[in-house]
Amino acid sequence: MNTALLSADKDPMGAAIADYFKRHRADRLRVFSSQFDEDEIPVKDLFRTENQMPALERNALQLATGKILDVGAGSGCHSLALQEAGKDVHAIDISPLSVEVMQQRGVRHATQTNLFDEHFYESYDTILMLMNGSGIIGKLENLPVFFRKMKLLLRPGGCILMDSSDLRYLFEEEDGSFVIDLAGDYYGEVDFQMQYKDIQGESFDWLYIDFQTLSLYAAENSFQAELVKEGKHYDYLAKLTLK
């Protein structure tokens, strides 16, 4: 499990966020993968207001209670919405530039922190992992480590609110069936690398997980998984509560 923090010279998303914050525009935030064609992330979408958020994210914000941890907070859009609702939130990200922007935008408690750092031991009622928040787990094999960390951070009765996409739609045939190589790696394990201008980040693993698989791993690690809401395109919001 990666416990590192980014430096500014290896922080393409943070650089894009900082540019957009300063200039109200940004260049292309390019995304590469060995499994897919080149893509890009619309940087303005990282600054969306609550009204502009998908229903899954708005749902999660409404359900978040008590002391909240916003993991991979980016520009701070979710943390700001929670603050405006009078909620207590701690925003973390491994990107130094993103954390600077969050602080400048008014997020009261934003720190450059890696969720899996062994020295990170605060306690929370809700852990929020949005915008395909399952991604930072990286691979299925990391799920037991992830759930152990959640047990350390969650207060009694606390929960994780996580969204993800199920990539099975990439394997859909014309007749509606799905052709997936069950002997290969899990189809939701993806590698990514980002570039913004001349700033190129390191390659990293990202996990998209279907709800059934998430439920199985949750049960094996003493968590109960609840399907809160399904989106319009194979995406969903899950609530994970310690049994």
ZIURCOR-V542288 format. One record per backbone hydrogen bond with DSSP energy under -1.0 kcal/mol. NH is the residue of the N-H (numbers start at 1). CO is the residue of the C=O. If there is no record, write none. Layout:
<<NH CO> <NH CO>>
This chain:
<<6 94> <10 7> <11 8> <15 11> <16 12> <17 13> <18 14> <19 15> <20 16> <21 17> <22 18> <23 19> <24 20> <30 195> <31 39> <32 193> <39 31> <41 29> <45 42> <46 43> <47 44> <48 45> <53 50> <58 54> <59 55> <60 56> <61 57> <62 58> <63 59> <64 60> <68 88> <69 126> <70 90> <71 128> <73 92> <76 73> <80 76> <81 77> <82 78> <83 79> <84 80> <85 81> <86 83> <87 82> <90 68> <91 109> <92 70> <93 111> <99 95> <100 96> <101 97> <102 98> <103 99> <104 100> <105 101> <107 102> <111 91> <113 93> <113 111> <117 114> <120 117> <124 153> <125 67> <126 67> <127 159> <128 69> <129 161> <134 163> <135 132> <137 134> <138 135> <139 137> <142 139> <143 140> <146 142> <147 143> <148 144> <149 145> <150 146> <151 147> <152 148> <153 149> <154 150> <155 124> <158 155> <159 125> <160 240> <161 127> <162 238> <163 129> <164 236> <166 234> <170 167> <171 168> <172 169> <173 177> <176 173> <179 171> <182 180> <184 181> <189 186> <190 206> <192 204> <193 32> <195 30> <196 199> <199 196> <201 194> <204 192> <206 190> <208 188> <214 210> <215 211> <216 212> <217 213> <218 214> <219 215> <220 216> <222 219> <223 218> <224 241> <226 239> <228 237> <229 237> <231 235> <236 164> <237 229> <238 162> <239 226> <240 160> <241 224> <243 222>>
